[in-house]
């Protein structure tokens, strides 16, 4: 478990789902969440759970919860509030999907994972991108948080592809 001021980050990695040195994912997660928290007001919470899983596991979750029978890069599962300082929720990443996207965009895996974690964290807080206006709000926050980490605007790259 990683410790970030005010809350804990609990990270679980499925076997062979993060072939980078131990501790790198902890640092990426701590930095990403600290960066987005500088730009938003968060409700009180004590813990965020992050899981790096296989594409097969992600496909099963995506099918069960979104009705889409394919893997996706990130899913978020907000926890319900019970009046205490609770678990905010779970952010689940599919390593292979994220890796393929990073290669296609010609960016580092850690930069892409930072973006996915920020994106997933915003979903835990109720942000979404169902309308153009909501997407603009969410993307603007992501861009600011990523800039604070020295990471370029990913939406400029996406639109160029």
Secondary structure per residue as TSV (DSSP state, phi and psi in degrees):
chain	resnum	aa	ss	phi	psi
A	1	X	-	360.0	139.1
A	2	X	E	-100.1	149.8
A	3	X	E	-113.2	124.3
A	4	X	E	-121.5	142.6
A	5	X	T	-48.3	122.8
A	6	X	T	91.2	-18.7
A	7	X	E	-156.5	164.3
A	8	X	E	-109.4	145.0
A	9	X	E	-113.1	116.8
A	10	X	E	-99.9	115.8
A	11	X	E	-112.3	130.5
A	12	X	E	-123.6	130.2
A	13	X	E	-120.4	122.4
A	14	X	-	-67.6	154.9
A	15	X	T	-51.7	132.3
A	16	X	T	63.6	18.8
A	17	X	S	-100.0	5.2
A	18	X	-	-156.2	84.7
A	19	X	-	-81.7	29.5
A	20	X	S	-106.0	166.3
A	21	X	-	-56.9	147.4
A	22	X	T	-55.0	140.5
A	23	X	T	93.6	-20.5
A	24	X	H	-64.8	-45.0
A	25	X	H	-63.5	-36.2
A	26	X	H	-59.9	-46.4
A	27	X	H	-66.7	-43.7
A	28	X	H	-58.9	-46.5
A	29	X	H	-64.9	-46.4
A	30	X	H	-58.5	-47.0
A	31	X	H	-66.1	-43.2
A	32	X	H	-62.8	-48.4
A	33	X	H	-70.0	-37.5
A	34	X	H	-63.0	-38.1
A	35	X	H	-66.9	-44.1
A	36	X	H	-70.0	-33.2
A	37	X	H	-65.2	-20.1
A	38	X	T	-71.6	-17.4
A	39	X	T	-110.9	-1.2
A	40	X	S	-140.9	160.4
A	41	X	-	-92.1	128.9
A	42	X	-	-109.4	151.1
A	43	X	-	-75.2	157.9
A	44	X	-	-61.4	134.2
A	45	X	-	-155.5	162.3
A	46	X	S	-116.4	-18.6
A	47	X	E	-152.5	146.1
A	48	X	E	-125.5	134.5
A	49	X	E	-105.0	134.0
A	50	X	E	-125.6	134.0
A	51	X	E	-128.8	135.0
A	52	X	E	-106.0	115.3
A	53	X	E	-125.1	174.9
A	54	X	-	-79.3	163.3
A	55	X	H	-61.9	-38.5
A	56	X	H	-62.2	-42.7
A	57	X	H	-64.3	-41.3
A	58	X	H	-66.5	-39.5
A	59	X	H	-61.1	-41.6
A	60	X	H	-63.0	-43.4
A	61	X	H	-65.7	-42.9
A	62	X	H	-64.6	-37.5
A	63	X	H	-68.8	-45.2
A	64	X	H	-66.0	-43.8
A	65	X	H	-99.5	-20.2
A	66	X	H	-125.1	-3.9
A	67	X	S	71.3	19.2
A	68	X	-	-113.4	115.9
A	69	X	-	-87.8	61.1
A	70	X	S	-159.5	155.1
A	71	X	-	-72.8	153.8
A	72	X	-	-130.0	172.1
A	73	X	S	-78.0	-41.5
A	74	X	E	-147.2	139.8
A	75	X	E	-128.7	148.0
A	76	X	E	-124.5	140.4
A	77	X	E	-128.4	93.4
A	78	X	E	-63.9	141.5
A	79	X	-	-86.9	153.5
A	80	X	-	-78.9	147.6
A	81	X	-	-86.3	134.8
A	82	X	-	-120.7	15.1
A	83	X	S	95.5	-16.8
A	84	X	S	-94.0	-170.5
A	85	X	S	-94.1	87.2
A	86	X	-	-91.5	178.3
A	87	X	E	-63.2	126.6
A	88	X	E	-70.3	-38.7
A	89	X	E	153.6	-170.1
A	90	X	E	-116.2	136.6
A	91	X	E	-114.0	124.7
A	92	X	E	-118.0	127.5
A	93	X	E	-117.1	139.3
A	94	X	E	-95.8	112.4
A	95	X	H	-57.1	-51.1
A	96	X	H	-64.8	-40.2
A	97	X	H	-62.1	-47.9
A	98	X	H	-61.4	-41.0
A	99	X	H	-64.3	-44.5
A	100	X	H	-62.1	-40.9
A	101	X	H	-64.9	-42.4
A	102	X	H	-62.2	-43.2
A	103	X	H	-63.3	-45.7
A	104	X	H	-61.9	-34.3
A	105	X	H	-89.8	-5.0
A	106	X	T	58.0	46.8
A	107	X	-	-126.2	164.0
A	108	X	-	-72.4	153.4
A	109	X	H	-63.6	-39.1
A	110	X	H	-66.4	-36.0
A	111	X	H	-64.9	-43.0
A	112	X	H	-67.8	-42.2
A	113	X	H	-63.5	-37.7
A	114	X	H	-57.5	-46.1
A	115	X	H	-62.8	-45.6
A	116	X	H	-63.0	-37.8
A	117	X	H	-66.9	-42.5
A	118	X	H	-62.4	-45.1
A	119	X	H	-59.7	-48.4
A	120	X	H	-63.5	-38.6
A	121	X	H	-62.9	-42.7
A	122	X	H	-61.9	-38.1
A	123	X	H	-61.9	-38.6
A	124	X	H	-59.8	-30.3
A	125	X	T	-89.3	3.3
A	126	X	T	99.3	-0.4
A	127	X	-	-72.8	149.0
A	128	X	-	-148.0	179.3
A	129	X	-	-134.0	39.1
A	130	X	S	-75.7	-29.4
A	131	X	S	-116.3	162.1
A	132	X	H	-60.2	-40.1
A	133	X	H	-65.3	-44.6
A	134	X	H	-64.6	-40.1
A	135	X	H	-62.8	-39.6
A	136	X	H	-63.2	-43.1
A	137	X	H	-61.9	-48.4
A	138	X	H	-65.5	-45.9
A	139	X	H	-62.7	-39.6
A	140	X	H	-61.4	-43.6
A	141	X	H	-63.8	-43.5
A	142	X	H	-60.8	-45.3
A	143	X	H	-61.2	-43.0
A	144	X	H	-63.7	-46.1
A	145	X	H	-64.5	-41.9
A	146	X	H	-66.5	-39.0
A	147	X	H	-60.0	-37.4
A	148	X	H	-64.0	-18.8
A	149	X	T	-100.1	2.1
A	150	X	T	77.6	23.6
A	151	X	-	-106.6	132.4
A	152	X	-	-65.8	158.1
A	153	X	-	-59.3	112.5
A	154	X	H	-72.6	-20.5
A	155	X	H	-76.7	-27.0
A	156	X	H	-65.1	-44.2
A	157	X	H	-64.6	-42.6
A	158	X	H	-60.6	-42.3
A	159	X	H	-72.1	-23.4
A	160	X	H	-78.2	-20.6
A	161	X	-	-75.0	360.0
